[in-house]
Amino acid sequence: MKKPKVAIIFTGGTISMTIDEKIGAAIPSLSGDQILSMVTNIDKLADIEPIEYCEIPGPHVNFEMLFEIRKIVLELSQREDITGVIITHGTDTLAESAYFLDLTLNIKKPVIVVGAMRNSSELGYDGSSNLAAAVCTAISPNAVGKGVLVVLNNEVNTAREVTKTNTMSLNTFQSNYGPIGIIDTNEFIIHRNIAVHDFIETEKIEKNVVLIKSCMDMGPEILDFCIEKGSKGIVIEAMGRGNLPPDLVPSIKNAISKNIVVVIVSRCPSGRVMSSYGYPGGGKNLRDLGVIFGGELSGEKARIRLMLALGATSDMEFIQNMFEKNYI
């Protein structure tokens, strides 16, 4: 039987790192072929087509690169011989990149983002096992039509739900509702299906969107600065159900009057924002002013969603719908 073919786009990250003895810290240094050489028996499952894109750490990734990677994935997905595509990535920004690709790729073939928490110089390097699990996912019929998936620690999570939750644990990538499946004996075993998968059709992004985290007794200075500097969109990680200190209310009203899109999410690790409270700065008050609710999205993912939505249109109804339809 002919083996499936999987393309792997190597971008760097901890999965490609070794300890540089001169500086005593990890840096990207391994090529795709060197990483693949540590993945035993993978050739029994699939033919691998390695693509060397770059060797950079996660914090160095930018949206220009992501648009280029998206283009490569689209080209690969159109080839009949390619079953799925894997992207290696630094874990610091892995969830954001995966979500960007999830929103901008409207394809059925599996797309998997994978990384590692330990570099290859450390005991217990997890890069090889994670990459093997990603290949198992990419060739599985269960991964077809699921959008972009994130695979680490033999767990399969959706790009929309997954978050890096710990600075060092191997199971750092978690979803509030748990993984959609696991890798068991080289097979992707699916536990639950995805209710909603979104797509934003755009070839550009509005980069002038800021993310602000709220805190107790917060004043409006940061918000006012963003308004003055001409931000096109502002995402605020509000408290609890979507509430803010009252001193921010006049500035939010000012932003909306200037056609600046304001999106509210929660700084809590889980749960959606709602118009539950009617006091000044409460969710109902903010809703009446014209803020958009970001559902259960994290602040960084709401920012990416807003950047893409503003890249597609300035139609406020469309943008609001992109956030709130099916989610509030």
N, C-alpha and C positions, 0 to 999 in steps of 0.2 A: 504494500500500500504506500502511495506517495505521501511523504510527510508534509505537513503544512509549513509555510514560510512566514517567519515573523521578522519585521524590520525593527531594529533597536537604534534609536537616536540618542547618542551619548552627549550629555551637556556638562558633565562634571558633578560637583557635590561630594559629600563624604564618601559615597560609594566608589569614587575615583581617587580618594586621597590616601597618602602615606605620610608618615612623620618625616619632615625635613630635619635632619640632625643638626644643621647649622643654626636653625632658629628654634628648634625644639617644639615645633607645632605642626599640625597637619595642613597640607596644601594639596590641591588637585595635581595629580601627576600620572595616573594610570590611563592608558589608552583603552578604547573599547575592547580591543583584542586581548589586552592584559586582564581586564575584568572578566571577560568571557572564559579565559583559560582557567579561572578558579571555579567555574560553574560546571561541576562534574555531570556527565551523562546527559547534558541538555541536547546533544546531537541526536539522541535516541527519540526525542519528542518532536523536534522541529528543526528545519533549516533556518539558520540565522543570517540576516543581512545587516551587518553593522554599519552605522552612519555616524561618522565623527563630526559633530556640530561644533562643540567647544569644550573647554575644560575650565569651568569657573565655579565658584561657590554660590550657594543659593542667594545670598544677599546681593550679588552682582547681576542677577537676571533683571531685564527690563522688558517693557511692552513691545519695543521694536523687535527684540529677539523672539518673543512669543508669537508675534505675527509671522515671523519667518518660519518658526517651528510649525505653526498652524499650516502654512503653505506646504511645507514638506509632508506633513501628515495627510493633507488633502490629496497631494500627488500620489503618495504611496497607496492610499485607500482606493484609488481608481485602477490600480493594477490587479488583474485577476489572480496573479500568483501570490499576492500578499493576503494573509489571513487576518493579521492584526498588527498594531504598531505599539511599541513600548518606548517611553521616554525616561531616561535616567535623569535625576534632578536632585539638587541640594534640598534637604528637608526644611530649612528655615522658611523658604517661600514655596514649598512644594504644593501645599493646599491652595494657595492663591493661583499659581500657574495652572494647576489642574482645573480649577473652577473657570478661569479665563477660557481655556480650551473647551471645556464642557459647554460654555455658553456660545462659542463661536464655531463649533464643529457640528454640522448636521449630517452625520454619517452613521451607518449601522455597524460597520466593522469595529471590533474592540480597540479602544485606545487606553493604554495603561500607563500610569506614572508611578515610578518606583525610585526608592532611594535607600540609604543606609544610615544607621545611627552610630555605627562604629567604623572607623577607617581600617584599611587593610593592614596597618601596622599593629593594630590592637588584637588582643585575644578575643575570640568570639566574633570576628568580622561577620556581619550579617548581610553584606552586600550580595554575596554569591547565592545565598538561600533566598533572599528577596527577589533577585533577578530570575531565579528558577521558578519561583511562584508566579511572577509576572508573566513568564512565558506560558505556564500552565493556564493562566487566566486568558491570555490573548488567543489561544487556540481553542478555547472552550465555546461551544454553542450557547452556553448560558450567559456569556458576556456580550453577545450580539444585541445591539440596540439598547444598551444600558447607559450610553453616554460615556464620559471619561471616568475611569475607575482608578483608585489608588490602592496599591498592594504593598504591604509590609507585614512582617511577622505572621505570614500565612493567613492574613485577614484581608478581605476585599471590601472596601468602602467606596461610596459614591463621592465624586468631587464636590457636589453641593453640600453634603453633610459633614465631611471629614474635617478634623482640626488637629493640629499638633498640640498635645496636651501636657507634655513633659519634656524637659530639656535633655534627658538622657535615656529614658526607658525605651526598650525595643518595641514595646506596644504603645508608643506615644500617639500614633494616629488613631483617633477614636471618633465615633459618631454617637450622637445622643440616643439614637434608636438601635445602636449596635451595627456591626458590619452586615452587608447584604449576603455575605457568604464567606466561606473559608476554603483554603487549599488543603485537601486531605488525600494523601496517596496520589499526588500529581493530578488531582482532579479539582475543578472549581465546583464546590457544592453550594448551591444557592439556597438561602434561608427565606428571603423575602424579595418581592418585586418592587420596582420603583414606581410610585404613583404619578409623579410629574417630572418631565424633563424639558427644560426650556432651551430656546435657541434665539439669539439676537443676531439678525442679519445686518452686519456692518463690516466695512473694511477699514474703519478708523476708530480712534478712541479719543475721548476728551480727557486729557491728562490733568487739567486744572480742577481737580476734585480733591478735597481734603477730608481727612478723618480726624475727629476730635473726640476725646474721651472725657466724659463728665465726672465730676467729683463734688463732694460736699462743700457748700459755701462758695461755689465757683462763680467768678465774675464773667462779664462779657468780653474781656479784652481780646482773647484769642479769636473768638467768633467775629468781633468787630474788625480785627486785623485781616481776616480772610475775606470779609466783605469788601473792605477798602482796597485789597489787592486784586479784586476782580475774580474771585473764585466762581466757577460755573456751577459747582455742586458742593454741598457740605453734608457729610455723613456724621451723625453724632451718636456715640454710644451712650445712651441715656441710662438712667437708673431703673432697676426693676422692670415694671410693665411698660416703661417708656416715659419716664418722668424726669423733669429737670429743675434745678434751682430757679426761683422766680426772676432773678436778675438777668437770665438769658432770654426771657420772653420778648422784650422789646427788640433785641438784636435779631431774633428769629423772624419776627414780624417784618423788620426792615429788610432782611435777606429775601424773603418771599416777595416783598413789594418790588424788589429789583430783579425779579425773575430768576433768582438763584434757587435751584432745587435743594430742598432740605429733606434728608431722609433720616428717620429715627430708628435705631435698633437698640437692643439692650446690652449693657456691659456684663450681664449675667451669662454664664457659660451655656445655659440652655433656657428655652422658653421664648415665646413670641411677645412682641409689643402689642398693646391694645389701648383703646380709649376708655380705660377703666376709671380714671380719676379726673375730677372736674375742677380742682383747685388751680390757681395760677402756676403754670409749669407742668401741670398734670397732663396725661396723655390725651384726654378729651379736649383740654384747652389748646394743646399743640395741634391736634387734629383740626380743630375749628379754624386755626390760623392758616392751615394749608400744608402742613408737613405730610410727607409720605411715610407710611409705615413699612419697615423692612422685614416684617415677619420674624422668622427665627434666624435670619442671616447674621453672621458675625460682622463686625465692623469692617474688616478688611475685604470680605466678600461682597458686602453691600457697596463698598467703594468701587470694586471692579464692575459690578453690575451697573452702577450709575454711570461710570465712565463709558461703558459700551453703549448704554441706552442713549446717553447724550451724543455719542459718536454717530448713532443712527438717526436721531431726530431731536428737535427742540419741542415737539408736541407734548405738552404736560400730561394730557390724558393717556397718551401711549406710555409715557414713562411711569406714571402711577400704576397703570395696568400691568406693566412689566414687574412691578414689585408686589402688587397686592392681589392680583388675580390668583386664585387657588391657595393663597397663603394667609389671608386674614378673614 
